[in-house]
């Protein structure tokens, strides 16, 4: 089992990362803000940073520490990683499965089923805890609609059918997700999903959290030896990690959506943590990003019982566990891929 270490997030745009022996230095000008041994780091994620020394890049590669580069808004830009590990036979099995319509459709169904059940769990949680404070009829109707889509997935015979069902259910989910915002309703609202750029504070928060989940799933797939670019639900596209997008679909409601609602409803995130540009685009401020990163790291350290393994695992390890289970399915060690479900069926 992969040991959960720390992710170093660099949000200061004036920061420069350098190497000192086996230690990572974070500098701003002549001042050293942080010294941390490379062995204590799982990954480095940089948001609009100043630069990184080639010596540190080599140190990260030698110690299997992935480095991801993001824009200040949280959009993935690039990643540095060392030699791909894993059995070449696993990747061959992945490539063969990706062009096999039957297997691709099966895996796409499993992934979407996990996503929809986890999305429904978010809505059901809102109904259970705050039925008297929300539009319970609208939320319940959306939840019931998602349940019907889950049952329909068994009859989807092509990946296109699966994508269509997923898109319809996702639209239904996001149409009511804003109902679960209990306070700060004037500052935080959601009228459907929008991005590139996000046009409201809730969407800006979701986009930033999704970028973090994407970075984690990409790293997890590389760790077990899978190719993040070769997916089943998402189509191949040059420069896109389709399998990472596949894997994060089932994890977004649990890792990102629930955290976003918690941050808003506990007033840990406020309007002052966002910047509204003249174009209408909404971005997190530097302080806002730091708040989200701290909460995300804290969330990753919590423990849950994995529904398939029946073992306690840190939340931050869930992407790695799911990548491992997907690899076992592709090798033929499992009859089906078990998506991560945040609550028992």
C-alpha positions as YAML, in Angstrom:
chain: A
units: angstrom
residues:
- id: 1
  name: UNK
  ca: [0.00, 0.00, 0.00]
- id: 2
  name: UNK
  ca: [1.27, 3.43, -0.88]
- id: 3
  name: UNK
  ca: [2.03, 5.49, 2.21]
- id: 4
  name: UNK
  ca: [0.23, 8.83, 2.34]
- id: 5
  name: UNK
  ca: [2.79, 11.59, 2.38]
- id: 6
  name: UNK
  ca: [2.41, 15.33, 2.01]
- id: 7
  name: UNK
  ca: [1.77, 17.32, -1.11]
- id: 8
  name: UNK
  ca: [3.67, 20.60, -1.26]
- id: 9
  name: UNK
  ca: [1.48, 23.31, -2.75]
- id: 10
  name: UNK
  ca: [3.28, 26.45, -3.96]
- id: 11
  name: UNK
  ca: [0.86, 29.37, -4.40]
- id: 12
  name: UNK
  ca: [3.20, 32.35, -4.12]
- id: 13
  name: UNK
  ca: [3.79, 33.63, -7.69]
- id: 14
  name: UNK
  ca: [7.21, 34.95, -6.63]
- id: 15
  name: UNK
  ca: [8.42, 31.63, -5.24]
- id: 16
  name: UNK
  ca: [11.41, 29.81, -6.72]
- id: 17
  name: UNK
  ca: [12.07, 26.15, -5.90]
- id: 18
  name: UNK
  ca: [15.63, 24.89, -5.56]
- id: 19
  name: UNK
  ca: [17.62, 21.94, -4.26]
- id: 20
  name: UNK
  ca: [19.94, 21.78, -1.25]
- id: 21
  name: UNK
  ca: [21.30, 18.28, -0.91]
- id: 22
  name: UNK
  ca: [18.25, 16.04, -0.40]
- id: 23
  name: UNK
  ca: [16.08, 18.98, 0.59]
- id: 24
  name: UNK
  ca: [13.58, 21.15, -1.29]
- id: 25
  name: UNK
  ca: [13.95, 24.90, -0.76]
- id: 26
  name: UNK
  ca: [11.21, 27.43, -1.41]
- id: 27
  name: UNK
  ca: [12.66, 30.90, -1.87]
- id: 28
  name: UNK
  ca: [11.26, 34.37, -2.43]
- id: 29
  name: UNK
  ca: [14.13, 36.61, -3.36]
- id: 30
  name: UNK
  ca: [16.95, 35.93, -0.91]
- id: 31
  name: UNK
  ca: [14.62, 34.62, 1.79]
- id: 32
  name: UNK
  ca: [14.14, 30.88, 2.33]
- id: 33
  name: UNK
  ca: [10.50, 30.33, 3.28]
- id: 34
  name: UNK
  ca: [10.61, 26.56, 3.61]
- id: 35
  name: UNK
  ca: [13.03, 23.64, 3.82]
- id: 36
  name: UNK
  ca: [11.56, 20.17, 3.53]
- id: 37
  name: UNK
  ca: [13.31, 16.80, 2.95]
- id: 38
  name: UNK
  ca: [12.38, 15.20, -0.37]
- id: 39
  name: UNK
  ca: [11.50, 11.95, 1.45]
- id: 40
  name: UNK
  ca: [8.65, 13.77, 3.23]
- id: 41
  name: UNK
  ca: [6.96, 14.78, -0.03]
- id: 42
  name: UNK
  ca: [4.58, 12.80, -2.22]
- id: 43
  name: UNK
  ca: [4.11, 15.48, -4.86]
- id: 44
  name: UNK
  ca: [4.64, 19.16, -5.63]
- id: 45
  name: UNK
  ca: [1.87, 21.28, -7.16]
- id: 46
  name: UNK
  ca: [2.79, 24.78, -8.33]
- id: 47
  name: UNK
  ca: [0.28, 27.54, -9.07]
- id: 48
  name: UNK
  ca: [1.71, 30.32, -11.24]
- id: 49
  name: UNK
  ca: [5.13, 30.04, -9.62]
- id: 50
  name: UNK
  ca: [8.38, 31.80, -10.66]
- id: 51
  name: UNK
  ca: [10.54, 28.77, -11.49]
- id: 52
  name: UNK
  ca: [12.26, 25.54, -10.46]
- id: 53
  name: UNK
  ca: [15.91, 24.58, -10.72]
- id: 54
  name: UNK
  ca: [16.94, 21.68, -13.00]
- id: 55
  name: UNK
  ca: [18.73, 20.16, -10.00]
- id: 56
  name: UNK
  ca: [15.48, 19.98, -8.07]
- id: 57
  name: UNK
  ca: [13.67, 18.51, -11.07]
- id: 58
  name: UNK
  ca: [16.25, 15.72, -11.14]
- id: 59
  name: UNK
  ca: [15.87, 15.16, -7.38]
- id: 60
  name: UNK
  ca: [12.10, 14.84, -7.78]
- id: 61
  name: UNK
  ca: [12.44, 12.39, -10.67]
- id: 62
  name: UNK
  ca: [14.95, 10.26, -8.76]
- id: 63
  name: UNK
  ca: [12.62, 10.08, -5.74]
- id: 64
  name: UNK
  ca: [9.40, 9.47, -7.68]
- id: 65
  name: UNK
  ca: [7.94, 12.83, -6.67]
- id: 66
  name: UNK
  ca: [5.62, 14.11, -9.39]
- id: 67
  name: UNK
  ca: [5.57, 17.85, -10.10]
- id: 68
  name: UNK
  ca: [2.41, 19.41, -11.52]
- id: 69
  name: UNK
  ca: [2.16, 22.93, -12.90]
- id: 70
  name: UNK
  ca: [-1.18, 24.73, -12.71]
- id: 71
  name: UNK
  ca: [-2.39, 28.17, -13.72]
- id: 72
  name: UNK
  ca: [-3.35, 30.54, -10.91]
- id: 73
  name: UNK
  ca: [-6.99, 29.59, -11.50]
- id: 74
  name: UNK
  ca: [-6.20, 25.88, -11.05]
- id: 75
  name: UNK
  ca: [-6.10, 24.73, -14.66]
- id: 76
  name: UNK
  ca: [-3.65, 21.90, -15.30]
- id: 77
  name: UNK
  ca: [-0.73, 22.97, -17.50]
- id: 78
  name: UNK
  ca: [2.00, 20.32, -17.38]
- id: 79
  name: UNK
  ca: [3.60, 17.59, -15.27]
- id: 80
  name: UNK
  ca: [7.12, 16.30, -14.64]
- id: 81
  name: UNK
  ca: [7.50, 12.64, -13.80]
- id: 82
  name: UNK
  ca: [10.18, 10.00, -13.91]
- id: 83
  name: UNK
  ca: [10.31, 6.78, -15.94]
- id: 84
  name: UNK
  ca: [6.99, 4.97, -16.18]
- id: 85
  name: UNK
  ca: [6.80, 2.06, -13.76]
- id: 86
  name: UNK
  ca: [4.71, -1.02, -14.19]
- id: 87
  name: UNK
  ca: [4.44, -4.06, -16.37]
- id: 88
  name: UNK
  ca: [4.39, -3.37, -20.11]
- id: 89
  name: UNK
  ca: [1.81, -6.16, -20.34]
- id: 90
  name: UNK
  ca: [-0.56, -4.07, -18.25]
- id: 91
  name: UNK
  ca: [-0.34, -1.19, -20.71]
- id: 92
  name: UNK
  ca: [-0.85, -3.55, -23.60]
- id: 93
  name: UNK
  ca: [-3.98, -4.85, -21.90]
- id: 94
  name: UNK
  ca: [-5.11, -1.25, -21.40]
- id: 95
  name: UNK
  ca: [-4.57, -0.37, -25.06]
- id: 96
  name: UNK
  ca: [-6.37, -3.51, -26.23]
- id: 97
  name: UNK
  ca: [-9.31, -2.81, -23.89]
- id: 98
  name: UNK
  ca: [-9.56, 0.76, -25.16]
- id: 99
  name: UNK
  ca: [-10.28, -0.43, -28.70]
- id: 100
  name: UNK
  ca: [-12.56, -3.26, -27.62]
- id: 101
  name: UNK
  ca: [-16.10, -1.84, -27.70]
- id: 102
  name: UNK
  ca: [-17.45, -4.41, -25.26]
- id: 103
  name: UNK
  ca: [-14.80, -3.84, -22.59]
- id: 104
  name: UNK
  ca: [-14.77, -0.06, -23.06]
- id: 105
  name: UNK
  ca: [-18.53, 0.11, -22.63]
- id: 106
  name: UNK
  ca: [-18.39, -2.11, -19.55]
- id: 107
  name: UNK
  ca: [-15.72, 0.03, -17.89]
- id: 108
  name: UNK
  ca: [-17.49, 3.26, -18.86]
- id: 109
  name: UNK
  ca: [-20.71, 1.91, -17.29]
- id: 110
  name: UNK
  ca: [-18.91, 1.03, -14.05]
- id: 111
  name: UNK
  ca: [-17.25, 4.44, -13.81]
- id: 112
  name: UNK
  ca: [-20.46, 6.36, -14.54]
- id: 113
  name: UNK
  ca: [-22.40, 4.20, -12.09]
- id: 114
  name: UNK
  ca: [-19.92, 5.16, -9.37]
- id: 115
  name: UNK
  ca: [-20.19, 8.83, -10.29]
- id: 116
  name: UNK
  ca: [-23.99, 8.88, -10.29]
- id: 117
  name: UNK
  ca: [-24.34, 6.95, -7.05]
- id: 118
  name: UNK
  ca: [-21.88, 9.28, -5.34]
- id: 119
  name: UNK
  ca: [-23.67, 12.32, -6.77]
- id: 120
  name: UNK
  ca: [-26.97, 10.95, -5.53]
- id: 121
  name: UNK
  ca: [-25.41, 10.38, -2.12]
- id: 122
  name: UNK
  ca: [-24.58, 14.11, -1.95]
- id: 123
  name: UNK
  ca: [-28.21, 14.99, -2.63]
- id: 124
  name: UNK
  ca: [-29.52, 12.35, -0.22]
- id: 125
  name: UNK
  ca: [-27.22, 13.68, 2.46]
- id: 126
  name: UNK
  ca: [-28.68, 17.15, 1.96]
- id: 127
  name: UNK
  ca: [-32.22, 15.78, 2.24]
- id: 128
  name: UNK
  ca: [-31.38, 13.84, 5.38]
- id: 129
  name: UNK
  ca: [-29.64, 16.69, 7.20]
- id: 130
  name: UNK
  ca: [-31.39, 19.83, 5.91]
- id: 131
  name: UNK
  ca: [-34.74, 18.85, 4.42]
- id: 132
  name: UNK
  ca: [-36.50, 21.79, 6.10]
- id: 133
  name: UNK
  ca: [-33.95, 24.33, 4.77]
- id: 134
  name: UNK
  ca: [-33.83, 23.38, 1.09]
- id: 135
  name: UNK
  ca: [-36.21, 22.87, -1.83]
- id: 136
  name: UNK
  ca: [-36.62, 19.23, -0.88]
- id: 137
  name: UNK
  ca: [-39.07, 18.45, -3.71]
- id: 138
  name: UNK
  ca: [-36.60, 19.59, -6.39]
- id: 139
  name: UNK
  ca: [-33.68, 17.78, -4.77]
- id: 140
  name: UNK
  ca: [-35.68, 14.59, -4.25]
- id: 141
  name: UNK
  ca: [-36.90, 14.68, -7.85]
- id: 142
  name: UNK
  ca: [-33.32, 15.01, -9.13]
- id: 143
  name: UNK
  ca: [-32.17, 12.21, -6.84]
- id: 144
  name: UNK
  ca: [-34.94, 9.92, -8.10]
- id: 145
  name: UNK
  ca: [-34.05, 10.80, -11.69]
- id: 146
  name: UNK
  ca: [-30.40, 9.90, -11.11]
- id: 147
  name: UNK
  ca: [-31.52, 6.58, -9.59]
- id: 148
  name: UNK
  ca: [-33.51, 5.83, -12.77]
- id: 149
  name: UNK
  ca: [-30.45, 6.62, -14.88]
- id: 150
  name: UNK
  ca: [-28.39, 4.20, -12.77]
- id: 151
  name: UNK
  ca: [-30.87, 1.43, -13.56]
- id: 152
  name: UNK
  ca: [-30.84, 2.38, -17.24]
- id: 153
  name: UNK
  ca: [-27.05, 2.02, -17.46]
- id: 154
  name: UNK
  ca: [-27.38, -1.78, -17.54]
- id: 155
  name: UNK
  ca: [-29.17, -1.44, -20.87]
- id: 156
  name: UNK
  ca: [-26.54, 0.82, -22.45]
- id: 157
  name: UNK
  ca: [-24.89, -1.22, -25.19]
- id: 158
  name: UNK
  ca: [-22.42, 1.40, -26.44]
- id: 159
  name: UNK
  ca: [-20.09, 3.93, -24.88]
- id: 160
  name: UNK
  ca: [-22.06, 6.67, -26.65]
- id: 161
  name: UNK
  ca: [-25.19, 5.54, -24.83]
- id: 162
  name: UNK
  ca: [-23.31, 5.67, -21.52]
- id: 163
  name: UNK
  ca: [-22.04, 9.18, -22.25]
- id: 164
  name: UNK
  ca: [-25.54, 10.33, -23.10]
- id: 165
  name: UNK
  ca: [-26.98, 8.93, -19.88]
- id: 166
  name: UNK
  ca: [-24.15, 10.45, -17.84]
- id: 167
  name: UNK
  ca: [-24.64, 13.87, -19.43]
- id: 168
  name: UNK
  ca: [-28.36, 13.91, -18.72]
- id: 169
  name: UNK
  ca: [-27.89, 12.86, -15.10]
- id: 170
  name: UNK
  ca: [-25.08, 15.37, -14.57]
- id: 171
  name: UNK
  ca: [-27.27, 18.19, -15.85]
- id: 172
  name: UNK
  ca: [-30.01, 17.13, -13.44]
- id: 173
  name: UNK
  ca: [-27.53, 16.97, -10.55]
- id: 174
  name: UNK
  ca: [-26.00, 20.40, -11.10]
- id: 175
  name: UNK
  ca: [-29.44, 21.96, -11.57]
- id: 176
  name: UNK
  ca: [-30.21, 21.31, -7.88]
- id: 177
  name: UNK
  ca: [-26.77, 21.16, -6.24]
- id: 178
  name: UNK
  ca: [-27.02, 24.87, -5.41]
- id: 179
  name: UNK
  ca: [-30.02, 24.07, -3.20]
- id: 180
  name: UNK
  ca: [-27.58, 22.56, -0.70]
- id: 181
  name: UNK
  ca: [-26.02, 25.98, -0.09]
- id: 182
  name: UNK
  ca: [-27.60, 26.95, 3.22]
- id: 183
  name: UNK
  ca: [-26.08, 30.38, 3.88]
- id: 184
  name: UNK
  ca: [-24.31, 33.15, 1.93]
- id: 185
  name: UNK
  ca: [-26.86, 32.50, -0.83]
- id: 186
  name: UNK
  ca: [-26.38, 35.94, -2.38]
- id: 187
  name: UNK
  ca: [-22.65, 35.34, -2.80]
- id: 188
  name: UNK
  ca: [-22.76, 31.61, -3.60]
- id: 189
  name: UNK
  ca: [-25.26, 30.15, -6.02]
- id: 190
  name: UNK
  ca: [-25.23, 27.60, -8.80]
- id: 191
  name: UNK
  ca: [-27.35, 27.68, -11.92]
- id: 192
  name: UNK
  ca: [-25.76, 24.76, -13.70]
- id: 193
  name: UNK
  ca: [-22.12, 23.95, -14.33]
- id: 194
  name: UNK
  ca: [-19.97, 26.49, -16.18]
- id: 195
  name: UNK
  ca: [-16.20, 26.65, -16.65]
- id: 196
  name: UNK
  ca: [-13.36, 28.02, -18.80]
- id: 197
  name: UNK
  ca: [-13.88, 30.45, -17.21]
- id: 198
  name: UNK
  ca: [-16.23, 29.81, -14.27]
- id: 199
  name: UNK
  ca: [-18.84, 32.57, -14.01]
- id: 200
  name: UNK
  ca: [-19.80, 32.35, -10.34]
- id: 201
  name: UNK
  ca: [-18.03, 31.66, -7.05]
- id: 202
  name: UNK
  ca: [-19.37, 28.15, -6.56]
- id: 203
  name: UNK
  ca: [-18.24, 27.07, -10.03]
- id: 204
  name: UNK
  ca: [-14.84, 28.69, -9.45]
- id: 205
  name: UNK
  ca: [-14.47, 26.70, -6.23]
- id: 206
  name: UNK
  ca: [-15.53, 23.46, -7.92]
- id: 207
  name: UNK
  ca: [-13.14, 24.00, -10.83]
- id: 208
  name: UNK
  ca: [-10.20, 24.53, -8.48]
- id: 209
  name: UNK
  ca: [-11.03, 21.41, -6.47]
- id: 210
  name: UNK
  ca: [-11.52, 19.37, -9.66]
- id: 211
  name: UNK
  ca: [-8.05, 20.43, -10.81]
- id: 212
  name: UNK
  ca: [-6.61, 19.04, -7.56]
- id: 213
  name: UNK
  ca: [-8.47, 15.75, -7.96]
- id: 214
  name: UNK
  ca: [-7.28, 15.54, -11.57]
- id: 215
  name: UNK
  ca: [-3.65, 15.95, -10.49]
- id: 216
  name: UNK
  ca: [-4.10, 13.22, -7.88]
- id: 217
  name: UNK
  ca: [-5.73, 10.74, -10.27]
- id: 218
  name: UNK
  ca: [-3.06, 11.34, -12.92]
- id: 219
  name: UNK
  ca: [-0.33, 10.59, -10.38]
- id: 220
  name: UNK
  ca: [-2.17, 7.52, -9.12]
- id: 221
  name: UNK
  ca: [-2.49, 6.02, -12.60]
- id: 222
  name: UNK
  ca: [1.18, 6.59, -13.34]
- id: 223
  name: UNK
  ca: [2.09, 4.98, -10.03]
- id: 224
  name: UNK
  ca: [0.42, 1.67, -10.88]
- id: 225
  name: UNK
  ca: [1.76, 1.70, -14.45]
- id: 226
  name: UNK
  ca: [-1.33, 2.73, -16.42]
- id: 227
  name: UNK
  ca: [-1.25, 5.32, -19.21]
- id: 228
  name: UNK
  ca: [-3.32, 8.33, -18.04]
- id: 229
  name: UNK
  ca: [-4.00, 9.32, -21.66]
- id: 230
  name: UNK
  ca: [-5.82, 6.14, -22.74]
- id: 231
  name: UNK
  ca: [-9.34, 6.17, -21.33]
- id: 232
  name: UNK
  ca: [-12.66, 4.44, -21.83]
- id: 233
  name: UNK
  ca: [-15.39, 6.95, -21.05]
- id: 234
  name: UNK
  ca: [-13.60, 10.03, -22.38]
- id: 235
  name: UNK
  ca: [-12.53, 9.99, -26.01]
- id: 236
  name: UNK
  ca: [-8.88, 10.08, -27.02]
- id: 237
  name: UNK
  ca: [-7.60, 13.59, -27.52]
- id: 238
  name: UNK
  ca: [-4.02, 14.74, -28.00]
- id: 239
  name: UNK
  ca: [-2.68, 16.37, -24.86]
- id: 240
  name: UNK
  ca: [-5.54, 15.15, -22.63]
- id: 241
  name: UNK
  ca: [-5.27, 12.53, -19.90]
- id: 242
  name: UNK
  ca: [-8.54, 10.79, -20.72]
- id: 243
  name: UNK
  ca: [-8.13, 7.95, -18.20]
- id: 244
  name: UNK
  ca: [-7.40, 10.46, -15.42]
- id: 245
  name: UNK
  ca: [-10.66, 12.21, -16.36]
- id: 246
  name: UNK
  ca: [-12.41, 8.83, -16.28]
- id: 247
  name: UNK
  ca: [-11.14, 7.97, -12.83]
- id: 248
  name: UNK
  ca: [-11.91, 11.36, -11.32]
- id: 249
  name: UNK
  ca: [-15.55, 11.18, -12.47]
- id: 250
  name: UNK
  ca: [-16.53, 8.78, -9.71]
- id: 251
  name: UNK
  ca: [-14.46, 10.69, -7.11]
- id: 252
  name: UNK
  ca: [-15.55, 14.29, -7.79]
- id: 253
  name: UNK
  ca: [-18.81, 14.24, -5.79]
- id: 254
  name: UNK
  ca: [-17.09, 12.73, -2.76]
- id: 255
  name: UNK
  ca: [-13.73, 14.52, -2.83]
- id: 256
  name: UNK
  ca: [-14.72, 17.90, -4.28]
- id: 257
  name: UNK
  ca: [-18.47, 18.64, -4.25]
- id: 258
  name: UNK
  ca: [-18.99, 17.74, -0.60]
- id: 259
  name: UNK
  ca: [-15.92, 19.71, 0.44]
- id: 260
  name: UNK
  ca: [-17.07, 22.77, -1.53]
- id: 261
  name: UNK
  ca: [-20.46, 22.73, 0.21]
- id: 262
  name: UNK
  ca: [-18.82, 22.32, 3.60]
- id: 263
  name: UNK
  ca: [-16.46, 25.25, 3.03]
- id: 264
  name: UNK
  ca: [-19.36, 27.51, 2.05]
- id: 265
  name: UNK
  ca: [-21.86, 26.40, 4.68]
- id: 266
  name: UNK
  ca: [-19.29, 26.72, 7.47]
- id: 267
  name: UNK
  ca: [-18.32, 30.14, 6.11]
- id: 268
  name: UNK
  ca: [-14.72, 29.06, 5.71]
- id: 269
  name: UNK
  ca: [-14.98, 30.48, 2.20]
- id: 270
  name: UNK
  ca: [-16.50, 33.92, 1.72]
- id: 271
  name: UNK
  ca: [-17.05, 36.36, -1.13]
- id: 272
  name: UNK
  ca: [-13.79, 38.15, -0.31]
- id: 273
  name: UNK
  ca: [-11.89, 34.98, -1.27]
- id: 274
  name: UNK
  ca: [-12.85, 35.44, -4.93]
- id: 275
  name: UNK
  ca: [-12.05, 37.94, -7.63]
- id: 276
  name: UNK
  ca: [-14.68, 38.88, -10.23]
- id: 277
  name: UNK
  ca: [-13.02, 40.15, -13.41]
- id: 278
  name: UNK
  ca: [-14.47, 42.61, -15.88]
- id: 279
  name: UNK
  ca: [-15.08, 39.78, -18.33]
- id: 280
  name: UNK
  ca: [-17.32, 38.04, -15.79]
- id: 281
  name: UNK
  ca: [-14.77, 35.33, -15.01]
- id: 282
  name: UNK
  ca: [-14.49, 34.44, -11.32]
- id: 283
  name: UNK
  ca: [-11.18, 33.36, -9.79]
- id: 284
  name: UNK
  ca: [-9.94, 32.49, -6.34]
- id: 285
  name: UNK
  ca: [-7.67, 35.00, -4.65]
- id: 286
  name: UNK
  ca: [-4.29, 33.91, -3.27]
- id: 287
  name: UNK
  ca: [-5.77, 33.71, 0.23]
- id: 288
  name: UNK
  ca: [-8.77, 31.82, -1.11]
- id: 289
  name: UNK
  ca: [-6.56, 29.19, -2.77]
- id: 290
  name: UNK
  ca: [-4.62, 28.72, 0.44]
- id: 291
  name: UNK
  ca: [-7.83, 28.11, 2.38]
- id: 292
  name: UNK
  ca: [-9.00, 25.50, -0.12]
- id: 293
  name: UNK
  ca: [-5.63, 23.77, -0.21]
- id: 294
  name: UNK
  ca: [-5.46, 23.56, 3.58]
- id: 295
  name: UNK
  ca: [-8.96, 22.09, 3.74]
- id: 296
  name: UNK
  ca: [-8.21, 19.64, 0.92]
- id: 297
  name: UNK
  ca: [-5.05, 18.42, 2.59]
- id: 298
  name: UNK
  ca: [-6.88, 17.99, 5.88]
- id: 299
  name: UNK
  ca: [-9.62, 16.04, 4.11]
- id: 300
  name: UNK
  ca: [-7.05, 13.73, 2.51]
- id: 301
  name: UNK
  ca: [-5.76, 12.73, 5.95]
- id: 302
  name: UNK
  ca: [-9.15, 11.49, 7.16]
- id: 303
  name: UNK
  ca: [-9.81, 7.75, 7.16]
- id: 304
  name: UNK
  ca: [-12.73, 5.83, 5.69]
- id: 305
  name: UNK
  ca: [-13.54, 2.17, 5.18]
- id: 306
  name: UNK
  ca: [-13.11, 1.30, 1.52]
- id: 307
  name: UNK
  ca: [-16.37, -0.36, 0.36]
- id: 308
  name: UNK
  ca: [-14.66, -3.03, -1.76]
- id: 309
  name: UNK
  ca: [-11.53, -3.77, 0.25]
- id: 310
  name: UNK
  ca: [-13.25, -3.50, 3.63]
- id: 311
  name: UNK
  ca: [-10.13, -1.82, 5.02]
- id: 312
  name: UNK
  ca: [-9.47, 1.59, 6.54]
- id: 313
  name: UNK
  ca: [-7.69, 3.88, 4.09]
- id: 314
  name: UNK
  ca: [-6.83, 7.56, 4.07]
- id: 315
  name: UNK
  ca: [-9.08, 9.61, 1.81]
- id: 316
  name: UNK
  ca: [-5.98, 10.80, -0.04]
- id: 317
  name: UNK
  ca: [-5.21, 7.21, -1.01]
- id: 318
  name: UNK
  ca: [-8.56, 6.53, -2.66]
- id: 319
  name: UNK
  ca: [-7.33, 7.51, -6.16]
- id: 320
  name: UNK
  ca: [-4.37, 5.13, -5.74]
- id: 321
  name: UNK
  ca: [-6.63, 2.28, -4.56]
- id: 322
  name: UNK
  ca: [-9.00, 2.78, -7.50]
- id: 323
  name: UNK
  ca: [-6.11, 2.89, -9.97]
- id: 324
  name: UNK
  ca: [-4.85, -0.38, -8.49]
- id: 325
  name: UNK
  ca: [-8.30, -1.99, -8.80]
- id: 326
  name: UNK
  ca: [-8.60, -0.81, -12.40]
- id: 327
  name: UNK
  ca: [-5.20, -2.35, -13.17]
- id: 328
  name: UNK
  ca: [-6.34, -5.64, -11.62]
- id: 329
  name: UNK
  ca: [-9.47, -5.61, -13.80]
- id: 330
  name: UNK
  ca: [-7.41, -5.02, -16.95]
- id: 331
  name: UNK
  ca: [-5.03, -7.84, -16.01]
- id: 332
  name: UNK
  ca: [-7.99, -10.17, -15.57]
- id: 333
  name: UNK
  ca: [-7.58, -10.56, -11.80]
- id: 334
  name: UNK
  ca: [-11.07, -9.09, -11.24]
- id: 335
  name: UNK
  ca: [-14.23, -9.88, -13.19]
- id: 336
  name: UNK
  ca: [-15.39, -6.26, -13.03]
- id: 337
  name: UNK
  ca: [-14.07, -2.88, -11.95]
- id: 338
  name: UNK
  ca: [-15.51, -1.86, -8.55]
- id: 339
  name: UNK
  ca: [-16.00, 1.93, -8.46]
- id: 340
  name: UNK
  ca: [-15.57, 3.76, -5.19]
- id: 341
  name: UNK
  ca: [-18.95, 4.30, -3.53]
- id: 342
  name: UNK
  ca: [-19.25, 6.77, -0.67]
- id: 343
  name: UNK
  ca: [-22.15, 4.87, 0.87]
- id: 344
  name: UNK
  ca: [-23.40, 1.29, 0.78]
- id: 345
  name: UNK
  ca: [-26.08, 0.35, -1.73]
...
